[in-house]
Amino acid sequence: MPGPGDEDSVAVAPGAATPTGGVEVVDLDWRTPAVLVTACIAVAVAAGVVRSTPRTLTWLVIGGLLALALNPVVDRLQDRLRCRRGVAVGVVLLLVIIALAVIGVTLGPETVRQARGLQGDIPEVVDQLADLPLVGGALADNDVPDRVQQWLEDLPDRLAGSESTVTSAARSVASGALAGFTTLLIAVTLLLDGERLVRAGRRLVPTERRVRADRMGRVFYQVIGKYFAGSVLVAVLHGLWILVIGLLFGVPLAPLLAVWVMVFNLVPQIGGAVGGIPFVVLAFTQGATTGVVCGGLFLLYMNFENHILSPIIIGDAVDLQPATTMVGAIVGVSVAGVPGALVAVPLLGVGKALYLELRSDGSSARAHDRGPGPVARLRARLRRRRGSGADAARPDAGLPR
């Protein structure tokens, strides 16, 4: 045991018994359990608010994310045209509407035609289920083709005999249109009045803390904006890939599947795989060979996106381990569904960036400002791969020196 004069003596709290027999007494600060209890209460309250207002919160979250993704485009256009922000927002909104109209006019008739042809293709595909490799015999032994065929034959009677089903479908369409319009309106409002809202919030911060608040706000915007702008670009590219493959191989409802994949690709970790399942399933309606080829092409693109495309475009915007992003996405889905999964990972990244910012006193924000662009990240990645390949090719590689 250290003596009373040693520098490594253990400090004992006043009034506590002197440790004897090798037992150390630890005096915990009351603030530690207080912070834990406060954090648990905050999470419970947030979960309750989210569950009580799911639709409005979904509109706000998606509208805010859309505004963050379009804000760099608006800023660049405003600087290029030297116009007011309202004009730049109007131009971007007009371009988005024109793009959606072109997509609808170009792909809408093809989608309707494929939807009509799907009804005639399904019976033939059901008959081919028993011929599938590996699983065809098991499906035939369990009468799966006959059960699927019977279910398809009974489906029109079920739909026609249930007026509530048609009414529910009409309500779903109207609700979707309202949600889309409201989300777009929220995004436009944030793009127009975002700077004014930031200035109003800044005036609420005490003067002596505004410098730190500015740094923290800058870190928040850089992480969230960079992550979502890159994620939207990656999702659009994935949707275009699915659209091209679907049209080439005649996969039914290829345009709708492309939109489905694009939306689910925004969900971290699990979104890409979940979005591709309907595409592969409908690809099998054109034959087992088409289904296998489309599934292989989908997996090939997923590997390309995960290992090359996403690191180049998004980079280390959130700088989190894969296990952390997986847990964050699962927690976000359990709390708020798809919107929760969309914001969980970037919020974790913001929390880490703010922690590093507070510890490093601003060097984290400067590191974000000096972050390399996509081309520089691609060069660095290729250089590392080339260096590792050269080391593996040396005759004395792996030998002790």
C-alpha positions in Angstrom: 0.0 0.0 0.0 1.4 3.5 -0.8 2.5 5.5 2.2 1.1 8.8 3.2 3.9 10.7 1.6 3.8 9.0 -1.7 2.6 10.8 -4.8 0.4 7.9 -5.9 -1.6 7.9 -2.7 -5.3 7.3 -3.1 -7.5 10.2 -2.2 -10.3 9.3 0.2 -13.6 11.3 0.3 -14.1 13.2 3.5 -16.0 11.2 6.1 -15.4 7.9 4.3 -13.7 5.0 6.1 -10.0 4.5 5.6 -9.5 1.7 3.1 -8.1 -1.4 4.6 -7.2 -4.8 3.4 -6.6 -3.7 -0.2 -10.2 -2.3 -0.7 -10.4 1.1 -2.5 -13.4 3.4 -1.9 -14.5 5.3 -5.0 -16.5 8.5 -4.6 -18.8 8.9 -7.7 -19.9 12.3 -8.7 -23.6 12.9 -8.4 -23.7 14.4 -11.9 -22.9 11.1 -13.7 -26.1 9.3 -12.7 -28.0 12.6 -13.2 -26.8 12.8 -16.8 -27.7 9.2 -17.5 -31.2 9.6 -16.0 -31.7 12.8 -18.0 -30.6 11.1 -21.2 -33.0 8.2 -20.7 -35.9 10.6 -20.0 -35.1 12.6 -23.1 -35.0 9.5 -25.3 -38.3 8.3 -23.9 -40.0 11.7 -24.4 -38.6 11.9 -28.0 -39.9 8.4 -28.7 -43.3 9.4 -27.4 -43.5 12.6 -29.5 -42.4 10.7 -32.6 -45.1 8.0 -32.1 -47.8 10.6 -31.4 -47.2 12.6 -34.5 -45.7 10.2 -37.1 -47.2 11.7 -40.3 -46.3 15.3 -39.6 -42.8 14.4 -38.3 -42.3 12.3 -41.5 -43.1 15.3 -43.7 -40.9 17.6 -41.7 -37.9 15.2 -41.7 -38.1 14.4 -45.4 -38.7 18.0 -46.3 -35.7 19.1 -44.3 -33.5 16.4 -45.8 -34.6 17.4 -49.3 -33.8 21.1 -48.5 -30.3 20.1 -47.2 -29.7 18.1 -50.4 -30.8 20.9 -52.7 -29.2 23.8 -50.8 -25.7 23.3 -52.3 -27.3 23.4 -55.8 -29.2 26.6 -54.9 -26.0 28.3 -53.5 -24.0 27.4 -56.6 -26.7 28.6 -58.9 -27.1 31.8 -57.0 -23.4 32.6 -57.2 -23.3 31.6 -60.9 -26.3 33.7 -62.0 -25.7 36.5 -59.4 -29.4 36.6 -58.6 -31.5 36.6 -55.5 -32.0 33.4 -53.5 -35.7 33.3 -54.4 -34.9 33.3 -58.1 -32.3 30.5 -57.6 -34.8 28.4 -55.6 -37.5 28.9 -58.3 -35.1 27.8 -61.0 -34.1 24.6 -59.1 -37.8 23.9 -58.4 -38.7 24.4 -62.0 -35.9 22.0 -63.1 -37.1 19.4 -60.6 -40.6 19.6 -61.9 -39.5 19.4 -65.5 -37.4 16.3 -64.7 -40.3 14.6 -63.0 -42.6 15.5 -65.9 -40.1 14.1 -68.4 -39.8 10.9 -66.4 -43.5 10.5 -66.1 -44.2 11.1 -69.8 -41.3 8.8 -70.9 -41.8 5.9 -68.5 -45.5 6.2 -67.6 -46.8 4.4 -70.7 -44.2 1.7 -70.5 -45.1 1.1 -66.8 -48.8 0.7 -67.8 -48.0 -1.6 -70.6 -45.8 -3.8 -68.4 -48.5 -3.8 -65.6 -51.0 -5.2 -68.1 -48.6 -7.8 -69.4 -47.8 -8.9 -65.9 -51.2 -10.4 -65.5 -50.6 -12.7 -68.4 -47.0 -13.6 -67.4 -47.8 -14.7 -63.9 -49.5 -18.1 -64.7 -46.6 -19.1 -67.0 -44.1 -18.2 -64.3 -46.1 -20.1 -61.7 -45.8 -23.2 -63.9 -42.0 -22.7 -64.1 -41.6 -22.7 -60.3 -41.1 -26.5 -60.2 -38.3 -26.2 -62.8 -36.2 -23.9 -60.7 -32.7 -25.2 -59.8 -32.1 -26.4 -56.2 -35.5 -25.4 -54.8 -37.9 -26.5 -57.7 -38.3 -30.0 -56.3 -39.2 -28.8 -52.8 -41.7 -26.3 -54.2 -43.4 -29.0 -56.3 -43.5 -31.5 -53.4 -45.3 -28.9 -51.2 -47.8 -27.9 -54.0 -46.5 -24.3 -53.9 -47.3 -23.7 -57.7 -50.9 -24.8 -57.2 -51.4 -22.8 -54.1 -50.0 -19.6 -55.8 -52.2 -20.2 -58.8 -55.3 -20.7 -56.7 -54.5 -17.5 -54.7 -54.1 -15.5 -58.0 -57.5 -16.8 -59.3 -59.3 -15.8 -56.1 -57.6 -12.4 -55.9 -60.0 -10.5 -58.4 -63.0 -11.8 -56.5 -61.6 -10.6 -53.2 -60.8 -7.1 -54.6 -64.1 -6.8 -56.4 -66.1 -8.0 -53.4 -64.6 -5.6 -51.0 -65.6 -2.0 -51.5 -63.4 -1.0 -48.5 -60.3 -2.2 -50.4 -61.0 0.2 -53.3 -61.8 3.0 -51.0 -58.7 2.4 -49.0 -56.6 2.4 -52.2 -58.1 5.7 -53.2 -57.4 7.2 -49.8 -53.8 6.0 -50.0 -53.3 7.7 -53.4 -54.8 10.9 -52.1 -52.7 10.7 -48.9 -49.6 10.1 -50.9 -50.3 13.1 -53.1 -50.9 15.3 -50.1 -47.7 14.0 -48.4 -45.6 14.8 -51.5 -47.0 18.3 -51.9 -46.5 19.1 -48.2 -43.0 17.7 -48.2 -42.1 19.8 -51.3 -43.7 22.9 -49.7 -41.6 22.4 -46.5 -38.4 22.0 -48.5 -39.1 25.2 -50.5 -39.9 27.1 -47.3 -36.7 26.0 -45.7 -34.7 26.9 -48.8 -36.2 30.4 -48.9 -36.2 31.2 -45.2 -33.5 29.0 -43.9 -30.9 31.8 -43.5 -33.5 34.0 -41.8 -34.3 31.2 -39.3 -30.6 30.7 -38.6 -30.1 34.4 -37.9 -33.2 34.4 -35.6 -31.8 31.4 -33.7 -28.4 33.0 -33.5 -29.8 36.1 -31.8 -31.2 33.9 -29.0 -27.6 32.7 -28.2 -25.7 34.8 -25.6 -23.0 36.9 -27.2 -20.1 35.2 -25.5 -21.2 31.8 -26.8 -22.0 32.8 -30.4 -18.6 31.9 -31.8 -18.8 28.3 -30.4 -22.4 28.1 -31.6 -21.4 29.2 -35.1 -18.7 26.5 -35.2 -21.1 23.8 -34.0 -23.8 24.9 -36.5 -21.2 24.8 -39.3 -20.1 21.3 -38.3 -23.8 20.2 -38.2 -24.5 21.6 -41.6 -21.3 20.2 -43.2 -22.0 16.6 -41.9 -25.7 16.5 -42.6 -25.5 18.4 -45.9 -22.6 16.4 -47.2 -24.1 13.1 -46.2 -27.6 13.6 -47.6 -26.4 15.3 -50.8 -24.1 12.4 -51.5 -26.7 9.8 -50.4 -29.3 11.3 -52.8 -26.8 11.1 -55.7 -25.9 7.5 -54.9 -29.6 6.6 -54.6 -30.4 8.2 -58.0 -27.5 6.3 -59.7 -28.7 3.0 -58.2 -32.3 3.7 -59.4 -31.0 4.4 -62.9 -29.0 1.1 -62.9 -32.2 -0.8 -61.9 -34.2 1.0 -64.6 -31.7 0.2 -67.4 -31.4 -3.5 -66.4 -35.2 -3.8 -66.0 -35.9 -2.3 -69.4 -33.2 -4.4 -71.1 -34.4 -7.7 -69.6 -38.1 -6.8 -69.8 -38.6 -6.9 -66.0 -42.2 -5.9 -65.2 -42.8 -2.5 -63.6 -39.2 -1.5 -64.1 -39.8 2.3 -63.6 -41.7 1.7 -60.3 -39.0 -0.7 -59.1 -36.3 1.9 -59.9 -38.1 4.5 -57.8 -38.6 1.9 -55.0 -34.9 1.0 -55.0 -33.9 4.7 -55.1 -36.0 5.5 -52.0 -34.9 2.5 -50.0 -31.3 3.1 -50.9 -31.3 6.1 -48.7 -31.7 3.8 -45.6 -28.2 3.0 -44.4 -26.8 -0.6 -44.5 -30.0 -2.5 -45.1 -31.9 -0.2 -47.5 -30.1 -1.3 -50.7 -30.8 -5.0 -50.1 -34.4 -4.5 -49.0 -35.1 -2.4 -52.1 -33.7 -5.0 -54.5 -35.8 -7.9 -53.3 -38.9 -7.0 -55.4 -36.8 -6.3 -58.4 -35.2 -9.8 -58.3 -38.6 -11.4 -57.6 -40.3 -9.8 -60.5 -37.2 -10.6 -62.7 -38.0 -14.3 -62.2 -41.4 -13.7 -63.8 -39.5 -13.5 -67.1 -37.8 -16.9 -66.5 -35.3 -18.5 -64.1 -32.3 -17.4 -66.3 -33.5 -13.8 -66.3 -34.0 -13.8 -62.6 -30.6 -15.2 -61.9 -28.9 -12.8 -64.2 -30.7 -9.8 -62.8 -29.9 -10.9 -59.3 -26.3 -11.3 -60.1 -26.2 -7.8 -61.7 -27.9 -6.4 -58.7 -25.3 -7.9 -56.3 -22.5 -6.8 -58.6 -23.7 -3.2 -58.4 -24.2 -3.4 -54.6 -20.6 -4.3 -54.2 -19.5 -1.6 -56.5 -21.6 1.0 -54.7 -20.4 -0.1 -51.2 -16.7 -0.3 -51.9 -16.1 2.3 -54.6 -19.0 4.6 -55.3 -20.1 5.5 -51.8 -16.6 6.1 -50.4 -15.9 8.4 -53.3 -19.1 10.5 -53.3 -20.0 10.4 -49.6 -16.5 9.9 -48.2 -16.1 10.0 -44.4 -19.0 12.5 -43.9 -20.2 10.6 -40.8 -16.9 8.7 -40.0 -18.6 5.8 -38.1 -17.9 2.1 -37.9 -20.2 -0.2 -39.9 -21.5 -1.8 -36.7 -22.4 1.6 -35.3 -24.3 2.6 -38.5 -26.1 -0.8 -38.4 -27.2 -0.3 -34.8 -28.2 3.3 -35.5 -30.3 2.3 -38.5 -32.1 -0.4 -36.5 -32.8 1.9 -33.6 -34.1 4.6 -36.0 -36.4 2.1 -37.7 -37.8 0.9 -34.4 -38.4 4.5 -33.1 -39.7 6.3 -36.2 -39.8 3.9 -39.1 -38.1 4.9 -42.4 -37.6 8.6 -41.4 -35.9 7.5 -38.2 -33.5 5.2 -40.2 -32.8 8.2 -42.5 -31.7 10.5 -39.8 -30.2 8.1 -37.2 -26.8 7.6 -38.8 -26.2 11.3 -39.7 -27.2 12.3 -36.2 -24.7 9.9 -34.8 -22.1 11.3 -37.1 -23.0 14.9 -36.0 -22.7 13.8 -32.4 -19.3 12.5 -33.0 -18.2 15.5 -35.0 -19.5 17.9 -32.3 -17.7 15.9 -29.6 -14.4 16.1 -31.6 -15.1 19.8 -32.2 -15.5 20.6 -28.5 -12.4 18.6 -27.7 -10.1 20.0 -30.4 -11.4 23.6 -30.1 -12.2 24.1 -33.7 -9.6 21.9 -35.5 -12.3 19.4 -36.4 -14.3 22.0 -38.3 -11.1 23.1 -40.1 -10.4 19.5 -41.0 -13.9 19.3 -42.5 -13.2 22.4 -44.5 -10.1 20.9 -45.9 -11.6 17.6 -46.7 -10.6 16.2 -50.1 -13.0 16.1 -53.0 -14.3 13.0 -54.8 -11.5 12.9 -57.3 -8.9 13.2 -54.6 -10.5 10.4 -52.7 -10.6 8.2 -55.8 -6.9 8.8 -56.4 -5.9 8.1 -52.8 -8.0 4.8 -52.9 -6.4 3.7 -56.1 -2.9 4.6 -54.8 -3.5 2.5 -51.7 -4.7 -0.5 -53.7 -1.7 -0.2 -56.1 0.7 0.0 -53.1 -0.8 -3.1 -51.4 -0.7 -5.0 -54.7 3.0 -4.1 -55.2 3.9 -5.2 -51.7 2.1 -8.5 -52.2 4.0 -9.1 -55.5 7.5 -8.7 -54.0 9.4 -12.0 -53.7 10.4 -11.3 -50.2 6.9 -10.2 -49.1 6.0 -11.5 -45.7 9.6 -12.6 -44.9 11.2 -11.2 -41.7 13.9 -8.6 -42.3 
